[in-house]
């Protein structure tokens, strides 16, 4: 069954994972974000925007799984696009996903 219809700006669903509360996180390729969905209600609960367009996947880690790691791609990007998004192709670490107060490239491209 389908649980959510992506908005135009969310673009293409890519990698996904489930958090400790049973909510679904979806990386939005060409959407520059990861969204958190409630699979029971189909509602979008949260959006984490990143400084790159091509988010590819997400997973949780850290001692208590409070850190989210988000991968990104740089394939198909020309020099101009890459100059505007120099972190494309990197892996991002998002601390405290429920407030999203801190993010930085964890592994630069």
ABEGO torsion letter per residue (X at the ends): XBABBBBAAAEBBBBBBBBAAGBBBBBBBGAGBBBBBBAAAGBBABBBBBABABBABBBBBEAAGABBBBBBBABGBBAAAAAABAABGBBBBBBGAAAGABBBBABBX
